[in-house]
Amino acid sequence: MSETSHENVSEKHLPSEQENGHGAVAVADDPFADPGLPPHEPRIQDIDERAAKRSERVVAMLFTASMLATLGFIASFVLVPVDKIIYVWPAGRIGALNFALGMTLGVALFCIGAGAVHWARTLMSDHELVDERHAISAEPDTKAKVMEDFAQGAKESALGRRSLIRKTMFGALALVPLSGVVLLRDLGPLPGDKLVHTLWSKGKLLVNENTQQPLRPEDIGVGSLTFAMPEGLEEDDEDFQQQIAKAALMLVRLEPDDIKDKRELDWSHEGIVAYSKICTHVGCPVSLYEQQTHHVLCPCHQSTFDLSDGARVIFGPAGHALPQLKISVNKDGFLEAQGDFEEPVGPAYWERRA
């Protein structure tokens, strides 16, 4: 070791070459002898408290930058419009929100990692140790040694003494999980009572799903199956899939004398009954109608409903009858709804509420 390599270090800080077995040299006639560890060289932070303070401030600065970046992430999520587009070289035109969220979260995570690495490399103990391999199963004295080593490591980390690092590290680690919490907002708004209501309302015309034309009673023959949707709902609408998933309707014309359920008969018009097309099992479209038995079948799991008896379940895993829509005819002779479904449509709703 040269005389100038530790010119600012007092002799008492220089380690002995034989300390902890360091400096062992391989025997000349045995090239495979254990060379041992090189002499330990202290870092500037180990011998100069001012350098240690500088490293402490660097680590604290990184943790503080992480906190600011996390707050920037949250602010970006709230303030940046989701449809705003910006130009970023060399990526080109990208969403401003995605860019802001990615940059701030990346900086927050990087600063925590960089702070931890700088802390470990400049302030924590860096003495080289040799630990012989031992059996996998831990003996009681080994467990005691582990706890002793842990306590020693905690002491050598100077976490208790470096209060600035401790406070900023805890602040960074406490704030960065908020990024994940904020992202939960993108799961969508709470459904509220959206499952309870559909587009059907009093006076809403029944429109043929295929022809897009309002339906008259004479358009539906006895024993036929017709699919309908509310007037005003267009396939080009942004929320078409969400709305049709609740409002899809099937119309079947029965002989009035074949209808067993009194409420079903009262809610029908000249034997035309209107039921939700959405199976109450897992939400598949019910579409297979058997004219002779008045049964309608869900093709997914074979749930079968009796349309002549309140659409009650007679087979399969569905738990509830299909909701019925009360209908009548307006002054122009078109079929119209008399309100919304009285119970929510869709699969297992009541189980979810319970």
C-alpha positions as MATLAB code, in Angstrom:
seq = 'MSETSHENVSEKHLPSEQENGHGAVAVADDPFADPGLPPHEPRIQDIDERAAKRSERVVAMLFTASMLATLGFIASFVLVPVDKIIYVWPAGRIGALNFALGMTLGVALFCIGAGAVHWARTLMSDHELVDERHAISAEPDTKAKVMEDFAQGAKESALGRRSLIRKTMFGALALVPLSGVVLLRDLGPLPGDKLVHTLWSKGKLLVNENTQQPLRPEDIGVGSLTFAMPEGLEEDDEDFQQQIAKAALMLVRLEPDDIKDKRELDWSHEGIVAYSKICTHVGCPVSLYEQQTHHVLCPCHQSTFDLSDGARVIFGPAGHALPQLKISVNKDGFLEAQGDFEEPVGPAYWERRA';
ca = [
       0.000    0.000    0.000;
       1.450    3.394   -0.985;
       2.189    6.036    1.584;
      -0.120    8.524   -0.184;
      -3.218    6.321   -0.377;
      -4.116    7.230    3.201;
      -2.350   10.530    3.531;
      -5.316   12.065    5.364;
      -5.852    9.055    7.605;
      -4.220    8.713   10.980;
      -2.261    5.552   11.654;
      -4.737    4.338   14.253;
      -7.416    4.004   11.538;
      -5.270    1.836    9.285;
      -6.069   -1.871    9.726;
      -3.410   -4.452   10.344;
      -2.751   -6.817    7.439;
      -3.317   -9.753    9.765;
      -6.599   -8.419   11.213;
      -9.425  -10.964   10.778;
      -7.092  -13.126    8.707;
      -6.865  -10.511    5.956;
      -3.846  -10.510    3.706;
      -3.304  -14.279    3.635;
      -1.181  -15.231    0.628;
      -1.293  -18.471   -1.334;
       1.710  -20.723   -0.880;
       3.932  -20.614   -3.972;
       3.958  -24.368   -4.460;
       0.160  -24.731   -3.953;
      -1.761  -22.669   -6.540;
      -5.098  -23.739   -5.044;
      -4.432  -22.524   -1.517;
      -7.001  -20.144   -0.016;
      -5.677  -16.644   -0.712;
      -7.772  -15.159    2.096;
      -9.265  -11.670    2.002;
      -7.438   -8.536    0.929;
      -6.666   -5.950    3.615;
      -9.676   -3.901    4.569;
      -9.554   -0.341    3.297;
     -11.660    2.145    5.255;
     -13.908    4.520    3.356;
     -13.647    8.264    3.741;
     -16.980    8.210    5.609;
     -15.498    5.827    8.175;
     -12.777    8.288    9.184;
     -14.276   11.674    8.386;
     -17.572   12.596   10.055;
     -18.031   15.500    7.650;
     -18.002   13.078    4.729;
     -20.464   10.868    6.596;
     -22.749   13.857    7.081;
     -22.559   14.615    3.370;
     -23.555   11.054    2.533;
     -26.371   11.279    5.052;
     -27.676   14.418    3.360;
     -27.468   12.751   -0.064;
     -29.511    9.782    1.162;
     -32.030   12.096    2.802;
     -32.253   14.137   -0.404;
     -33.039   10.995   -2.415;
     -35.738    9.907    0.036;
     -37.204   13.424   -0.006;
     -37.202   13.407   -3.818;
     -39.124   10.128   -3.657;
     -41.748   11.733   -1.432;
     -42.110   14.695   -3.795;
     -42.388   12.380   -6.801;
     -45.123   10.363   -5.083;
     -47.052   13.558   -4.377;
     -46.487   14.493   -8.034;
     -47.942   11.135   -9.063;
     -51.103   11.799   -7.079;
     -51.348   15.371   -8.372;
     -50.913   14.172  -11.967;
     -53.653   11.582  -11.546;
     -56.049   14.259  -10.313;
     -55.095   17.211  -12.510;
     -53.926   15.896  -15.903;
     -56.839   15.279  -18.321;
     -57.070   11.676  -19.433;
     -57.447   12.678  -23.101;
     -54.577   15.191  -23.251;
     -51.866   14.315  -25.792;
     -48.318   15.736  -25.727;
     -45.216   15.332  -27.872;
     -42.216   13.801  -26.136;
     -39.033   13.185  -28.076;
     -38.196   10.501  -29.136;
     -41.395    8.667  -28.201;
     -43.589   11.025  -30.235;
     -47.206   11.771  -29.347;
     -48.252   10.052  -26.126;
     -50.874   10.532  -23.448;
     -49.908   13.246  -20.993;
     -51.432   11.336  -18.081;
     -49.542    8.128  -18.849;
     -46.283   10.061  -19.237;
     -46.782   11.970  -15.976;
     -47.753    8.866  -14.001;
     -44.873    6.816  -15.396;
     -42.254    9.493  -14.771;
     -43.332   10.378  -11.239;
     -43.757    6.771  -10.103;
     -40.444    5.814  -11.706;
     -38.640    8.655   -9.952;
     -40.285    7.757   -6.617;
     -39.187    4.116   -6.797;
     -35.728    4.914   -8.193;
     -34.965    7.425   -5.444;
     -35.902    4.951   -2.718;
     -33.637    2.326   -4.279;
     -30.782    4.749   -4.943;
     -31.028    6.134   -1.405;
     -30.900    2.659    0.103;
     -27.889    1.674   -2.048;
     -25.973    4.875   -1.257;
     -26.733    4.442    2.430;
     -25.446    0.854    2.395;
     -22.298    1.673    0.405;
     -21.208    4.763    2.329;
     -22.559    4.575    5.884;
     -23.296    0.985    6.833;
     -20.488   -1.303    7.941;
     -18.496   -2.755    5.033;
     -16.136   -5.119    6.847;
     -15.592   -8.322    4.899;
     -16.531  -11.474    6.793;
     -15.973  -15.138    6.140;
     -18.719  -17.462    7.278;
     -18.184  -21.189    6.923;
     -21.020  -23.269    5.507;
     -23.157  -24.977    8.060;
     -25.988  -27.453    8.180;
     -29.320  -26.279    6.795;
     -31.158  -26.974   10.029;
     -30.547  -24.218   12.523;
     -29.364  -25.081   15.990;
     -30.484  -23.015   18.986;
     -27.093  -21.365   19.252;
     -27.257  -20.520   15.528;
     -30.617  -18.847   15.974;
     -29.190  -16.896   18.874;
     -26.264  -15.856   16.694;
     -28.634  -14.705   13.948;
     -30.485  -12.493   16.376;
     -27.181  -11.208   17.700;
     -25.988  -10.466   14.150;
     -29.274   -8.722   13.395;
     -28.937   -6.541   16.450;
     -25.339   -5.807   15.513;
     -26.362   -4.938   11.955;
     -29.078   -2.623   13.194;
     -26.520   -0.945   15.411;
     -23.962   -0.616   12.628;
     -26.558    0.822   10.242;
     -26.643    3.847   12.544;
     -30.366    4.137   11.919;
     -30.944    5.207   15.475;
     -28.191    7.808   15.316;
     -28.904    9.116   11.802;
     -32.278   10.634   12.545;
     -32.433   12.567    9.265;
     -32.088    9.373    7.222;
     -34.555    7.546    9.446;
     -37.252   10.198    9.143;
     -36.932   10.721    5.393;
     -36.753    6.971    4.698;
     -39.901    6.299    6.693;
     -41.577    9.210    4.901;
     -40.652    7.859    1.460;
     -41.728    4.297    2.316;
     -44.985    5.553    3.810;
     -45.913    7.699    0.819;
     -44.976    5.491   -2.130;
     -47.770    2.902   -1.471;
     -50.256    5.735   -2.000;
     -49.472    5.413   -5.712;
     -51.075    1.973   -5.744;
     -54.034    3.177   -3.703;
     -54.674    6.020   -6.134;
     -54.542    3.611   -9.086;
     -57.477    1.719   -7.559;
     -59.572    4.689   -8.691;
     -59.196    3.390  -12.259;
     -61.204    0.313  -11.328;
     -64.163    2.572  -12.020;
     -66.740    4.441   -9.996;
     -68.826    2.629   -7.423;
     -71.854    1.056   -9.101;
     -74.337    2.708   -6.732;
     -77.800    1.677   -7.903;
     -76.840    1.138  -11.551;
     -77.578   -2.580  -11.246;
     -81.100   -1.793  -10.130;
     -82.067    0.405  -13.098;
     -82.029   -0.023  -16.880;
     -82.960    2.252  -19.793;
     -86.555    1.041  -19.666;
     -89.067    3.595  -18.395;
     -92.764    4.369  -18.803;
     -93.609    5.150  -22.423;
     -90.308    3.827  -23.863;
     -91.005    2.074  -27.166;
     -89.928   -1.522  -27.780;
     -87.618   -1.531  -30.838;
     -86.822   -4.663  -32.837;
     -83.159   -5.461  -32.203;
     -82.601   -6.509  -35.830;
     -84.652   -3.990  -37.841;
     -84.320   -1.046  -35.398;
     -88.051   -0.389  -35.917;
     -90.729    0.019  -33.218;
     -92.792   -3.109  -32.679;
     -96.552   -3.511  -33.066;
     -98.492   -6.427  -31.556;
     -99.199   -7.815  -35.030;
     -95.436   -8.052  -35.674;
     -95.226  -10.902  -33.151;
     -96.905  -14.142  -34.034;
     -98.057  -16.790  -31.589;
     -95.140  -19.041  -30.676;
     -92.503  -16.696  -32.082;
     -89.516  -15.232  -30.262;
     -88.466  -11.621  -30.881;
     -85.593   -9.658  -29.367;
     -86.077   -6.000  -28.501;
     -84.254   -3.044  -26.963;
     -85.307    0.422  -25.736;
     -85.827    3.190  -28.278;
     -82.968    5.679  -28.415;
     -80.259    3.094  -27.794;
     -77.854    2.993  -30.747;
     -75.055    0.528  -31.455;
     -72.683    3.460  -31.980;
     -73.267    4.726  -28.432;
     -70.177    4.620  -26.231;
     -72.019    2.737  -23.484;
     -74.066    0.518  -25.797;
     -72.615   -2.756  -24.467;
     -73.182   -1.754  -20.855;
     -76.766   -0.707  -21.478;
     -77.813   -3.610  -23.692;
     -76.368   -6.012  -21.124;
     -79.090   -4.844  -18.749;
     -81.929   -3.833  -21.096;
     -81.923   -6.706  -23.632;
     -85.469   -8.014  -23.934;
     -87.147  -11.064  -25.434;
     -90.785  -11.091  -26.496;
     -92.866  -14.225  -26.862;
     -96.516  -14.380  -27.825;
     -98.518  -17.029  -25.993;
    -102.178  -17.852  -26.004;
    -103.580  -15.932  -23.012;
    -105.209  -19.137  -21.749;
    -101.760  -20.778  -21.585;
    -100.399  -18.203  -19.133;
    -100.568  -19.686  -15.610;
     -99.188  -16.775  -13.569;
    -101.714  -13.985  -12.898;
     -99.144  -11.183  -12.683;
     -97.542  -12.356  -15.893;
    -100.921  -12.173  -17.618;
    -101.645   -8.701  -16.199;
     -98.252   -7.411  -17.379;
     -98.629   -8.831  -20.884;
    -100.519   -7.497  -23.887;
    -102.729   -9.901  -25.801;
    -100.506  -12.768  -24.709;
     -97.247  -10.973  -25.569;
     -94.890  -11.315  -22.595;
     -91.613   -9.422  -22.224;
     -88.775  -10.894  -20.180;
     -85.135  -10.003  -19.627;
     -82.866  -11.800  -22.066;
     -80.078  -12.038  -19.459;
     -79.824  -15.377  -17.684;
     -79.853  -15.143  -13.889;
     -77.014  -17.654  -13.611;
     -73.915  -15.997  -15.123;
     -75.468  -13.504  -17.534;
     -75.508  -15.415  -20.827;
     -78.167  -14.413  -23.395;
     -81.188  -16.683  -23.175;
     -82.123  -17.426  -26.777;
     -83.489  -20.968  -27.311;
     -87.292  -21.141  -27.243;
     -89.402  -24.289  -27.381;
     -92.835  -23.456  -28.698;
     -94.703  -26.553  -27.509;
     -93.627  -26.334  -23.847;
     -93.130  -22.537  -23.660;
     -89.706  -23.214  -22.177;
     -86.727  -20.998  -22.920;
     -83.194  -22.376  -22.548;
     -79.888  -20.694  -21.775;
     -77.258  -22.268  -24.083;
     -74.358  -21.790  -21.647;
     -75.347  -24.045  -18.752;
     -78.824  -25.235  -19.774;
     -80.809  -23.231  -17.249;
     -84.435  -23.593  -18.340;
     -87.271  -21.149  -17.622;
     -91.033  -21.634  -18.055;
     -92.373  -18.521  -19.809;
     -95.963  -19.609  -19.199;
     -95.426  -19.582  -15.432;
     -93.606  -16.375  -14.543;
     -90.342  -17.535  -16.186;
     -89.559  -19.600  -13.103;
     -86.523  -21.899  -13.168;
     -87.422  -25.515  -13.877;
     -83.912  -26.823  -14.578;
     -80.279  -25.820  -14.294;
     -78.112  -23.682  -12.026;
     -79.972  -20.367  -12.358;
     -81.201  -19.193   -8.984;
     -84.067  -16.874   -9.927;
     -86.795  -16.381  -12.478;
     -86.207  -13.998  -15.356;
     -87.423  -10.454  -14.556;
     -90.571   -9.461  -16.469;
     -91.187   -6.038  -18.048;
     -94.736   -4.700  -17.954;
     -95.851   -3.619  -21.434;
     -98.868   -2.145  -23.212;
     -99.741   -0.371  -26.479;
     -99.660    3.410  -26.981;
    -102.162    5.462  -28.955;
    -100.204    4.874  -32.174;
    -100.413    1.105  -31.779;
     -96.780    0.510  -30.818;
     -95.680   -1.643  -27.908;
     -94.249    0.398  -25.030;
     -92.916   -0.242  -21.540;
     -94.926    0.710  -18.478;
     -91.815    1.235  -16.375;
     -88.524   -0.433  -15.544;
     -87.982   -3.990  -14.329;
     -89.155   -4.286  -10.745;
     -86.158   -6.427   -9.805;
     -82.551   -6.118  -11.030;
     -81.571   -8.142  -14.067;
     -78.446  -10.223  -14.396;
     -76.747  -13.086  -12.603;
     -76.818  -13.787   -8.866;
     -77.682  -10.204   -7.968;
     -79.522  -11.083   -4.801;
     -76.693  -13.310   -3.613;
     -74.273  -10.420   -4.111;
     -76.497   -8.110   -2.079;
     -76.710  -10.652    0.731;
];
